[in-house]
Amino acid sequence: MTSSLHLLQDQFRHLRMVETADELPVLLRNAEKSSWTYQEFLGELLMYEMKKREEKGIQKRLKWASFPYLKTLDEFHIEEQTSLSTRQINQLRELNWLEQQYNLILLGPPGSGKTHITIGLGVEAIQKGFKVAFSTMGELTHLLKTEEYIRKSQMRLKRIKESDLVIIDDLMYMAMDQREANLFFHLINHLYERSSIILTSNKGPEEWGELMGDQGITTAILDRLLHRVEVIQLNENDSYRIKHRTTIFGKESVETQ
């Protein structure tokens, strides 16, 4: 029995069903205990394999995305963000905009929750089978400038270009020179009508021309980004990051000391 079980496990591994091979003794015991029919046993076996492949796929896509940290939309305190309703968040998480290749631009001051929302949407997309790539504008600029001679940059940009959703955080945080703006345009041009893009910025599109230093390139970039876009302006009253920071004093507020 043991030798035949090992043979079956080896055959499953040969078919690249490693998870099922490892779980096979348990599945066989459950089948015997519950008197499964052949069809029921095959159904349970295939269900187990599909579940494990889906879990591994999610983990692979999460690693591919390169999020700086993991946050979900359920963790976002929507009641404190007066410029965005629960209904709107739920509409965004349905991802119809992603299927239709719409872009999102989230505007607001530092700490207003822009990055949290974008990562949350990215995680939702990954769980539904989409490929996602996250990068800050500073990191992206470095990748674009070093693509020609650094293999790591080439591989990272290849993943970005193959993604269904590209998230670019802190756009226009710093000024670009003309070469950087030109490289950025070529990336946006490549992604245009191939992928959805989420941008976060503390400056509105009307200010981007000054920071790119080339009005022609800025216009060309905006033309592609704004073709299908939803612009979300987060309120400036409170800092989400300050409100929900971790503190060495536990739950007790510093102001009460």
C-alpha positions in Angstrom: 0.0 0.0 0.0 2.8 2.4 1.0 4.8 1.8 -2.2 1.7 2.2 -4.4 0.8 5.4 -2.6 4.3 6.8 -3.1 4.0 5.9 -6.8 0.8 7.8 -7.1 2.3 10.8 -5.3 5.3 10.7 -7.7 2.9 10.6 -10.7 1.0 13.6 -9.3 4.3 15.5 -8.9 5.2 14.6 -12.4 2.0 16.3 -13.5 3.0 19.3 -11.4 0.2 18.7 -8.9 2.6 18.9 -5.9 0.1 20.2 -3.4 -2.3 17.3 -4.2 0.5 14.8 -4.0 1.3 15.9 -0.5 -2.3 15.9 0.6 -3.2 12.5 -1.1 -2.9 10.3 2.0 -5.5 12.6 3.8 -7.8 12.6 0.8 -7.7 8.9 0.6 -8.5 8.5 4.3 -11.4 10.9 4.0 -12.7 9.0 0.9 -12.6 5.7 2.8 -14.1 7.2 5.9 -17.0 8.9 4.1 -17.5 6.2 1.5 -17.0 8.6 -1.4 -17.9 7.4 -4.9 -15.1 7.6 -7.5 -16.7 10.8 -8.9 -16.9 12.4 -5.5 -13.2 11.5 -4.8 -12.1 13.0 -8.1 -14.2 16.1 -7.4 -12.6 16.6 -4.0 -9.1 16.0 -5.4 -9.5 18.5 -8.3 -11.2 21.0 -6.0 -8.2 20.8 -3.6 -5.7 21.3 -6.4 -7.6 24.2 -7.9 -7.8 25.9 -4.5 -4.1 25.5 -3.9 -3.2 26.8 -7.3 -5.4 29.8 -6.8 -3.7 30.6 -3.4 -0.3 30.2 -5.0 -1.3 32.4 -7.9 -2.4 35.2 -5.5 0.8 35.0 -3.6 2.8 35.1 -6.8 0.9 38.2 -8.0 1.3 39.9 -4.6 5.0 39.4 -4.9 5.0 40.6 -8.5 3.1 43.8 -7.5 5.9 45.0 -5.1 3.6 46.8 -2.7 5.5 48.7 0.0 3.0 47.1 2.5 -0.3 45.4 2.4 -3.5 47.2 3.2 -7.1 46.3 2.3 -10.1 48.5 1.6 -11.9 47.0 4.7 -9.1 48.6 6.8 -9.8 52.1 5.5 -11.9 54.3 7.7 -14.2 55.6 5.0 -16.4 57.4 7.6 -13.5 59.9 8.1 -13.1 60.7 4.5 -16.0 63.0 3.6 -15.0 63.3 0.0 -15.5 59.6 -0.7 -18.6 57.6 0.2 -19.0 53.9 1.1 -21.0 53.5 -2.1 -18.2 54.9 -4.2 -15.6 52.7 -2.6 -17.8 49.7 -3.2 -18.2 50.7 -6.9 -14.4 51.0 -7.2 -13.8 47.6 -5.6 -16.2 46.0 -8.2 -13.4 46.8 -10.7 -15.7 47.5 -13.6 -13.4 50.4 -14.4 -10.4 48.1 -14.6 -12.2 45.8 -17.0 -13.1 48.8 -19.2 -9.4 50.1 -18.9 -10.4 53.3 -17.1 -7.7 55.2 -15.2 -8.0 56.7 -11.7 -6.3 59.8 -10.3 -6.3 60.3 -6.6 -5.4 63.8 -5.5 -4.9 65.1 -2.0 -2.3 66.2 0.6 0.2 63.8 2.2 -1.4 61.5 4.7 -4.9 61.7 3.3 -5.1 58.0 2.5 -4.3 58.0 -1.2 -1.7 55.2 -1.0 -3.9 53.0 1.3 -6.8 53.2 -1.2 -4.6 52.4 -4.2 -3.0 49.4 -2.5 -6.4 48.2 -1.3 -7.7 48.4 -4.9 -4.5 46.6 -6.1 -5.1 43.7 -3.6 -8.7 43.4 -4.8 -7.6 43.2 -8.4 -5.0 40.5 -7.6 -7.6 38.4 -5.8 -9.7 38.6 -8.9 -6.9 37.3 -11.1 -5.4 40.6 -12.5 -1.7 41.4 -12.6 -0.8 44.5 -10.7 2.4 46.5 -10.5 3.1 49.3 -7.9 5.9 51.9 -8.0 6.5 55.3 -6.6 7.3 57.9 -9.2 10.9 58.2 -7.8 11.4 54.4 -8.2 9.8 54.4 -11.7 12.1 57.3 -12.9 15.1 55.3 -11.7 13.9 52.2 -13.6 13.3 54.1 -16.8 16.7 55.8 -16.7 18.6 52.6 -16.0 16.7 50.2 -18.2 19.3 50.2 -20.9 22.1 48.8 -18.8 20.7 47.3 -15.6 19.0 43.9 -16.0 17.0 44.3 -12.8 15.4 47.5 -14.2 14.6 45.7 -17.5 12.9 42.9 -15.7 10.9 45.2 -13.4 9.7 47.4 -16.3 8.8 44.3 -18.3 6.5 43.3 -15.5 5.0 46.8 -15.3 4.3 46.8 -19.0 2.6 43.4 -18.8 0.4 44.3 -15.9 -3.4 44.9 -16.1 -3.2 47.6 -13.5 -0.2 49.9 -12.9 -0.1 52.0 -9.7 2.2 55.1 -9.7 2.4 56.7 -6.3 3.5 60.3 -5.6 3.4 61.5 -9.2 4.9 65.0 -9.5 6.3 64.9 -6.0 9.6 66.1 -7.5 10.3 68.0 -10.8 11.5 66.0 -13.9 14.0 67.0 -16.4 13.2 66.7 -20.1 14.7 63.3 -20.5 12.8 61.9 -17.6 9.6 63.4 -18.8 10.2 61.9 -22.3 10.9 58.4 -20.8 7.7 58.7 -18.7 5.7 59.6 -21.8 6.9 56.5 -23.7 5.8 54.3 -20.8 2.3 55.9 -20.6 2.0 55.7 -24.4 2.8 51.9 -24.2 0.3 51.4 -21.4 -2.4 53.4 -23.1 -5.5 51.2 -23.9 -3.5 48.2 -22.7 -3.7 48.7 -19.0 -5.4 50.8 -16.4 -3.3 53.3 -14.4 -3.9 54.6 -10.9 -1.9 57.8 -10.1 -1.7 59.6 -6.8 -0.5 63.1 -6.5 -0.6 66.1 -4.1 -0.8 68.4 -7.2 -3.5 68.7 -9.8 -2.9 68.0 -13.5 -2.9 71.7 -14.2 0.4 72.0 -12.3 2.1 69.0 -13.9 3.4 71.1 -16.9 5.6 73.2 -14.6 7.1 70.2 -12.9 7.8 68.3 -16.2 9.4 71.3 -17.8 7.9 70.5 -21.2 4.3 71.6 -22.0 4.2 69.5 -25.1 5.1 66.2 -23.3 2.7 67.1 -20.5 -0.2 67.6 -22.9 0.6 64.3 -24.6 0.7 62.4 -21.3 -2.5 64.1 -20.1 -4.3 63.3 -23.4 -3.7 59.6 -22.8 -4.4 59.6 -19.1 -7.5 61.7 -19.2 -9.1 59.9 -22.2 -10.9 57.6 -19.7 -10.4 58.7 -16.1 -12.1 59.2 -12.8 -10.5 61.9 -10.7 -11.0 61.6 -6.9 -10.1 64.6 -4.7 -9.6 63.5 -1.1 -10.3 66.2 1.5 -7.6 68.3 3.1 -9.1 68.7 6.5 -7.4 65.8 8.3 -4.4 63.6 7.9 -5.6 60.0 7.8 -2.0 58.8 8.5 -1.7 61.0 11.6 -5.1 59.9 12.9 -4.3 56.2 12.5 -0.6 56.2 13.4 0.8 53.7 15.8 2.0 55.2 19.1 4.3 54.1 21.9 1.6 55.3 24.4 -0.9 52.7 23.3 -4.5 53.9 22.8 -4.0 56.8 25.1 -3.7 60.1 23.1 -0.6 62.2 23.5 -2.8 65.3 24.0 -4.2 63.8 27.3 -0.8 63.7 28.9 
